[in-house]
């Protein structure tokens, strides 16, 4: 007897259909799985045999051959347990085949027949809709994320017996439903607020500009000046995620298996803060079967690197490609995968090894050679990709003791959203550009025309500070954002002047 069951697997952040073909014949009992299965798929044989017996279903005493098609793509993971088990039951007429043609199955089996949570529920649900398949059976703990896709009946079932009853139409099961509007009504419940931070008005201004234009930012200051505190509040002033952005971000977390089971969708911009001991593979993504890294988990959000010079040099250098291309390409001998990585980089560092080079109250114990060596850990090309460099001075006692609170994140956010709206209208016809930071040279020439006074000011700054051509573009992009915040159609000399201030700090610290 022969049966065919539809399943799916992920490739990058997208999914592809896998046909589980099962053939049974009267020979010595055995179960063989072919179609490039990895060890987890090969081990499913033992799980399936135990799950069937413990569910009260007798395994047929026949030779069973299972093929996972297309057979030229490596299959990995334990999510094929359920479709293989159903294929065996269908080929032995325990399960009716009528519903199988309009159903896709996914799930890992426990030895008692219970269905366990699987990765990639959301991208596979998107593929199910694209294929025009009516029903999607998935473990109950993974059903929430899959149900966000409209036009697919998602059934979150608990065990193998329920799946058999569903396919044989013995029980009526209700599909899982998630209200998209209700999910989005719970957004922006940030507990951290800019009003908590005493003083540092110039840094708050720099962070507002960074958020408004999607610019990368580096904060340099002594320990305890509030760099980390400010960075953690950055997502609170970023504009809310659109549904498409939320869907793409959730896909990445889904294929990595780090999405919480009660969450249908990630509705707030992610904030990732990896430790400085992180490896390049963990930051960028990798593995024998590539999985996303921290830069992809921060997609449409913030990647915060605290103590930037403490990161290994090779780890920092691999950041250069995603900062330019907004994606990560991971190549292996048999495959090449792309993961999106359009994030905002926020970094913090001390000005020297002891941390007190710029502190007016504490004496620095480092010599010039030590400071230069410390700073040289961050390469010039990486620094050039960071639009804003801002000094974060130690907070004075007067500001710490003050009872007055600063401006709330909500107020700053309104200005950021207004500036982003201007940018959205500006780049409406350009699908690859979402904010000022995304502009290439062509767009800079088109949308960032300078008057003679601004040009002269920029020329003088370039000559005196020895800035690179990339820094020139960054200054113009930041000044465009400053103009947008002031709702100014043209870039004026004061906008250029402020933008230049955010490029000089690194040069001063290098002793230029």
ChimeraX attribute file (.defattr): number of C-alpha atoms within 10 A of each C-alpha:
attribute: neighborCount
match mode: 1-to-1
recipient: residues
	/A:1	13
	/A:2	17
	/A:3	20
	/A:4	22
	/A:5	26
	/A:6	24
	/A:7	26
	/A:8	26
	/A:9	23
	/A:10	19
	/A:11	21
	/A:12	22
	/A:13	24
	/A:14	19
	/A:15	20
	/A:16	15
	/A:17	17
	/A:18	22
	/A:19	18
	/A:20	26
	/A:21	22
	/A:22	26
	/A:23	19
	/A:24	21
	/A:25	16
	/A:26	11
	/A:27	10
	/A:28	10
	/A:29	13
	/A:30	13
	/A:31	16
	/A:32	12
	/A:33	20
	/A:34	16
	/A:35	16
	/A:36	18
	/A:37	19
	/A:38	14
	/A:39	12
	/A:40	15
	/A:41	19
	/A:42	21
	/A:43	15
	/A:44	23
	/A:45	18
	/A:46	12
	/A:47	20
	/A:48	25
	/A:49	17
	/A:50	18
	/A:51	25
	/A:52	21
	/A:53	14
	/A:54	16
	/A:55	15
	/A:56	11
	/A:57	15
	/A:58	12
	/A:59	16
	/A:60	16
	/A:61	13
	/A:62	16
	/A:63	15
	/A:64	22
	/A:65	17
	/A:66	22
	/A:67	20
	/A:68	25
	/A:69	19
	/A:70	15
	/A:71	14
	/A:72	9
	/A:73	15
	/A:74	15
	/A:75	27
	/A:76	17
	/A:77	18
	/A:78	23
	/A:79	28
	/A:80	27
	/A:81	27
	/A:82	29
	/A:83	25
	/A:84	30
	/A:85	24
	/A:86	28
	/A:87	26
	/A:88	30
	/A:89	22
	/A:90	23
	/A:91	22
	/A:92	20
	/A:93	13
	/A:94	15
	/A:95	21
	/A:96	18
	/A:97	19
	/A:98	11
	/A:99	16
	/A:100	20
	/A:101	13
	/A:102	14
	/A:103	20
	/A:104	25
	/A:105	24
	/A:106	28
	/A:107	29
	/A:108	24
	/A:109	26
	/A:110	18
	/A:111	17
	/A:112	17
	/A:113	24
	/A:114	19
	/A:115	28
	/A:116	19
	/A:117	20
	/A:118	23
	/A:119	23
	/A:120	30
	/A:121	29
	/A:122	30
	/A:123	28
	/A:124	28
	/A:125	30
	/A:126	21
	/A:127	19
	/A:128	26
	/A:129	17
	/A:130	11
	/A:131	11
	/A:132	12
	/A:133	18
	/A:134	16
	/A:135	22
	/A:136	26
	/A:137	24
	/A:138	29
	/A:139	28
	/A:140	20
	/A:141	17
	/A:142	30
	/A:143	29
	/A:144	25
	/A:145	27
	/A:146	29
	/A:147	27
	/A:148	22
	/A:149	23
	/A:150	15
	/A:151	16
	/A:152	22
	/A:153	22
	/A:154	28
	/A:155	25
	/A:156	24
	/A:157	25
	/A:158	17
	/A:159	22
	/A:160	26
	/A:161	16
	/A:162	18
	/A:163	24
	/A:164	18
	/A:165	15
	/A:166	19
	/A:167	18
	/A:168	16
	/A:169	14
	/A:170	10
	/A:171	12
	/A:172	8
	/A:173	14
	/A:174	11
	/A:175	17
	/A:176	17
	/A:177	17
	/A:178	18
	/A:179	11
	/A:180	15
	/A:181	8
	/A:182	9
	/A:183	15
	/A:184	18
	/A:185	10
	/A:186	10
	/A:187	14
	/A:188	18
	/A:189	9
	/A:190	12
	/A:191	7
	/A:192	16
	/A:193	20
	/A:194	23
	/A:195	15
	/A:196	15
	/A:197	20
	/A:198	20
	/A:199	22
	/A:200	20
	/A:201	13
	/A:202	13
	/A:203	19
	/A:204	20
	/A:205	12
	/A:206	24
	/A:207	28
	/A:208	24
	/A:209	26
	/A:210	26
	/A:211	29
	/A:212	30
	/A:213	28
	/A:214	27
	/A:215	27
	/A:216	23
	/A:217	26
	/A:218	28
	/A:219	27
	/A:220	26
	/A:221	23
	/A:222	23
	/A:223	18
	/A:224	13
	/A:225	20
	/A:226	21
	/A:227	27
	/A:228	19
	/A:229	15
	/A:230	19
	/A:231	26
	/A:232	18
	/A:233	21
	/A:234	25
	/A:235	23
	/A:236	24
	/A:237	25
	/A:238	29
	/A:239	21
	/A:240	18
	/A:241	19
	/A:242	12
	/A:243	14
	/A:244	9
	/A:245	17
	/A:246	20
	/A:247	21
	/A:248	20
	/A:249	27
	/A:250	26
	/A:251	27
	/A:252	28
	/A:253	23
	/A:254	25
	/A:255	25
	/A:256	18
	/A:257	16
	/A:258	13
	/A:259	21
	/A:260	15
	/A:261	15
	/A:262	11
	/A:263	14
	/A:264	23
	/A:265	27
	/A:266	23
	/A:267	22
	/A:268	23
	/A:269	24
	/A:270	18
	/A:271	22
	/A:272	20
	/A:273	17
	/A:274	16
	/A:275	15
	/A:276	15
	/A:277	10
	/A:278	13
	/A:279	17
	/A:280	20
	/A:281	17
	/A:282	16
	/A:283	20
	/A:284	25
	/A:285	21
	/A:286	18
	/A:287	11
	/A:288	7
	/A:289	15
	/A:290	20
	/A:291	22
	/A:292	27
	/A:293	21
	/A:294	20
	/A:295	31
	/A:296	27
	/A:297	29
	/A:298	25
	/A:299	28
	/A:300	25
	/A:301	26
	/A:302	28
	/A:303	25
	/A:304	26
	/A:305	23
	/A:306	22
	/A:307	16
	/A:308	23
	/A:309	23
	/A:310	17
	/A:311	19
	/A:312	16
	/A:313	15
	/A:314	10
	/A:315	18
	/A:316	20
	/A:317	14
	/A:318	16
	/A:319	18
	/A:320	16
	/A:321	15
	/A:322	19
	/A:323	20
	/A:324	13
	/A:325	13
	/A:326	18
	/A:327	19
	/A:328	23
	/A:329	19
	/A:330	20
	/A:331	12
	/A:332	13
	/A:333	6
	/A:334	8
	/A:335	12
	/A:336	12
	/A:337	17
	/A:338	18
	/A:339	26
	/A:340	23
	/A:341	28
	/A:342	24
	/A:343	27
	/A:344	27
	/A:345	24
	/A:346	26
	/A:347	24
	/A:348	24
	/A:349	24
	/A:350	25
	/A:351	26
	/A:352	25
	/A:353	20
	/A:354	15
	/A:355	21
	/A:356	20
	/A:357	20
	/A:358	20
	/A:359	18
	/A:360	10
	/A:361	9
	/A:362	11
	/A:363	12
	/A:364	16
	/A:365	12
	/A:366	15
	/A:367	11
	/A:368	11
	/A:369	9
	/A:370	14
	/A:371	19
	/A:372	17
	/A:373	13
	/A:374	16
	/A:375	20
	/A:376	13
	/A:377	15
	/A:378	18
	/A:379	13
	/A:380	11
	/A:381	13
	/A:382	15
	/A:383	18
	/A:384	20
	/A:385	19
	/A:386	22
	/A:387	25
	/A:388	29
	/A:389	25
	/A:390	21
	/A:391	24
	/A:392	27
	/A:393	22
	/A:394	20
	/A:395	16
	/A:396	13
	/A:397	9
	/A:398	10
	/A:399	13
	/A:400	12
	/A:401	9
	/A:402	10
	/A:403	9
	/A:404	11
	/A:405	12
	/A:406	16
	/A:407	15
	/A:408	15
	/A:409	21
	/A:410	16
	/A:411	11
	/A:412	20
	/A:413	21
	/A:414	14
	/A:415	21
	/A:416	23
	/A:417	18
	/A:418	17
	/A:419	25
	/A:420	24
	/A:421	16
	/A:422	17
	/A:423	20
	/A:424	16
	/A:425	10
	/A:426	15
	/A:427	18
	/A:428	12
	/A:429	9
	/A:430	10
	/A:431	7
	/A:432	10
	/A:433	17
	/A:434	18
	/A:435	22
	/A:436	29
	/A:437	21
	/A:438	18
	/A:439	18
	/A:440	13
	/A:441	10
	/A:442	8
	/A:443	15
	/A:444	17
	/A:445	13
	/A:446	8
	/A:447	17
	/A:448	17
	/A:449	15
	/A:450	17
	/A:451	12
	/A:452	11
	/A:453	13
	/A:454	19
	/A:455	15
	/A:456	13
	/A:457	15
	/A:458	20
	/A:459	12
	/A:460	12
	/A:461	18
	/A:462	16
	/A:463	10
	/A:464	9
	/A:465	14
	/A:466	13
	/A:467	15
	/A:468	14
	/A:469	10
	/A:470	14
	/A:471	21
	/A:472	17
	/A:473	20
	/A:474	26
	/A:475	23
	/A:476	25
	/A:477	28
	/A:478	28
	/A:479	27
	/A:480	29
	/A:481	32
	/A:482	26
	/A:483	20
	/A:484	26
	/A:485	20
	/A:486	13
	/A:487	13
	/A:488	13
	/A:489	12
	/A:490	16
	/A:491	22
	/A:492	20
	/A:493	19
	/A:494	15
	/A:495	22
	/A:496	24
	/A:497	16
	/A:498	15
	/A:499	26
	/A:500	25
	/A:501	14
	/A:502	21
	/A:503	24
	/A:504	18
	/A:505	17
	/A:506	21
	/A:507	13
	/A:508	10
	/A:509	16
	/A:510	13
	/A:511	9
	/A:512	10
